[in-house]
Amino acid sequence: MLHKTIVGVLGATLFLGVFIMTAEADHSWGGYHWARTANPFTLKVGDNVSSAWDSYLRTSESDWSVSTVLDLSVVTGQANPKTCKAVKGRVEVCNSKYGKNGWLGIASVWVSGSHITQGAVKLNDTYYNTTTYNTPAWRNLVMCQEIGHTLGLDHQDEAFDNPNLGTCMDYTSDPSTNQHPNQHDYDMLEEIYAHVDGVTTLAQSLFGAPAEIGNDRGDWGKEVRKSKDGKTSLFAKELKKGEKVFTFVVWAE
């Protein structure tokens, strides 16, 4: 979970150092959060997924809504699944055959200042149509984890060869016990959203075109962090007017 606007090369360097320490300490990516004027708040999640994914989206809706500070509300999607363009004030969730580009799922999160403004989750059916990944456990884990990123959560752990932590925010080669949030995820959300803001980023804007991030690592900007297996787990791309988009990646093995 991340949280600050950086100016200049020195600021960027300091930011990355703080980001990495913060993620390891409490799995908040820099403190980025949805601006809102009261808790609990409701975040709309656009359903652009096929019937093969509907039950997993509903499971994540229910799982994350256990939080005392937020509720997810699955609503009619506003994106073409092939591009999954993000819409201000909400999260769009999509699935499609995005190609043999190495990833199972990505979560792209747009931020302005310290606030999340929109998000998009893509689930890559190129891999989920294979025997290895076409399982309830893999679908639950990746759906849950990518939506968790759009709420402001980072990974609790990025090592594949240690025991599961019992949370979808944990990297693993065996998703059987990592399909849902755990108590630490809910505690972290309470900490992130302990304050309220004087503005909201949950309202859908009537201005500006939907935002899109491509399907290849060259579209995602600079590498911010690698997981312990040496693969990049987080990218950041500078946009206009000081805005950024962060992309979290779950790679296929």
FENQUI-V195927 format. One record per residue. RES is the residue in three letters. OMEGA is omega in radians with two decimals (999 if undefined). Layout:
[[RES OMEGA] [RES OMEGA]]
This chain:
[[MET -3.02] [LEU -2.98] [HIS -3.02] [LYS 3.09] [THR -3.06] [ILE 3.11] [VAL 3.07] [GLY -3.07] [VAL 3.14] [LEU 3.12] [GLY -3.14] [ALA -3.14] [THR 3.11] [LEU 3.14] [PHE -3.09] [LEU 3.12] [GLY 3.12] [VAL -3.14] [PHE -3.08] [ILE 3.13] [MET -3.14] [THR -3.11] [ALA -3.12] [GLU -3.05] [ALA -2.98] [ASP -3.12] [HIS 2.90] [SER -3.09] [TRP 3.04] [GLY 3.12] [GLY 3.09] [TYR -3.06] [HIS 3.01] [TRP 3.05] [ALA 3.11] [ARG -3.03] [THR 3.14] [ALA 3.00] [ASN -0.15] [PRO 3.11] [PHE -3.14] [THR 3.09] [LEU 3.11] [LYS 3.13] [VAL -3.09] [GLY -3.12] [ASP 3.05] [ASN -3.05] [VAL 3.12] [SER -3.13] [SER 3.13] [ALA -3.08] [TRP -3.01] [ASP -3.08] [SER -3.14] [TYR 3.04] [LEU 3.12] [ARG 3.09] [THR 3.12] [SER 3.07] [GLU -3.13] [SER -3.10] [ASP -3.07] [TRP 3.13] [SER 3.00] [VAL 3.11] [SER 3.13] [THR -3.06] [VAL -3.11] [LEU 3.01] [ASP 2.99] [LEU 3.09] [SER 3.12] [VAL -3.11] [VAL 3.12] [THR -3.11] [GLY 3.13] [GLN -3.07] [ALA 2.91] [ASN -3.07] [PRO -3.09] [LYS 3.12] [THR 3.10] [CYS 3.12] [LYS -3.12] [ALA -3.13] [VAL -3.13] [LYS 3.01] [GLY -3.09] [ARG 3.10] [VAL 3.04] [GLU 3.12] [VAL -3.02] [CYS 2.93] [ASN 3.11] [SER 3.02] [LYS -3.07] [TYR 3.04] [GLY 3.13] [LYS -3.12] [ASN 2.99] [GLY -3.05] [TRP 3.06] [LEU -3.10] [GLY 3.01] [ILE 3.01] [ALA 3.08] [SER -3.02] [VAL 3.13] [TRP -3.13] [VAL 3.04] [SER -2.99] [GLY 3.13] [SER -2.97] [HIS 2.99] [ILE -3.11] [THR -3.14] [GLN -3.14] [GLY 3.08] [ALA 3.11] [VAL 3.09] [LYS 3.13] [LEU -2.91] [ASN -3.11] [ASP 3.04] [THR 3.13] [TYR -3.12] [TYR 3.04] [ASN 3.10] [THR -3.11] [THR -3.07] [THR -2.98] [TYR 3.13] [ASN 3.14] [THR 3.08] [PRO -3.09] [ALA 3.13] [TRP -3.13] [ARG 3.11] [ASN -3.08] [LEU -3.03] [VAL 3.07] [MET -3.11] [CYS -3.08] [GLN -3.09] [GLU 3.05] [ILE 3.09] [GLY 3.10] [HIS -3.12] [THR 3.09] [LEU -3.11] [GLY -3.12] [LEU 3.00] [ASP 3.07] [HIS 2.98] [GLN -3.10] [ASP -3.14] [GLU 3.05] [ALA -3.09] [PHE -2.95] [ASP 3.07] [ASN -3.09] [PRO 3.09] [ASN 3.11] [LEU 3.13] [GLY 3.10] [THR 3.07] [CYS 3.11] [MET -3.14] [ASP 3.03] [TYR -3.10] [THR 2.99] [SER -3.14] [ASP -3.04] [PRO -2.97] [SER -3.12] [THR -3.13] [ASN -3.02] [GLN -3.02] [HIS 3.03] [PRO 2.98] [ASN -3.05] [GLN -3.14] [HIS 3.07] [ASP -3.14] [TYR 3.10] [ASP -3.13] [MET 3.09] [LEU 3.10] [GLU 3.13] [GLU -3.13] [ILE -3.04] [TYR -3.13] [ALA 3.12] [HIS 2.97] [VAL -3.10] [ASP 3.10] [GLY 3.14] [VAL 3.08] [THR 3.00] [THR -3.11] [LEU -3.12] [ALA 3.13] [GLN -3.12] [SER 3.07] [LEU -3.05] [PHE 3.08] [GLY 3.14] [ALA 3.05] [PRO -3.07] [ALA -3.08] [GLU 2.98] [ILE -3.09] [GLY -3.00] [ASN -3.08] [ASP -3.04] [ARG 3.08] [GLY 3.14] [ASP -2.91] [TRP 3.13] [GLY -3.04] [LYS 3.04] [GLU 3.09] [VAL -3.06] [ARG 3.03] [LYS 2.99] [SER -3.04] [LYS 3.05] [ASP 3.05] [GLY 3.12] [LYS -3.14] [THR -3.13] [SER -3.09] [LEU 3.09] [PHE 3.09] [ALA -3.13] [LYS 3.11] [GLU 3.09] [LEU 3.13] [LYS 3.04] [LYS 3.07] [GLY 3.12] [GLU 3.12] [LYS 2.94] [VAL 3.10] [PHE -3.14] [THR 3.06] [PHE -3.02] [VAL 2.90] [VAL -3.11] [TRP 2.97] [ALA -3.13] [GLU 999]]
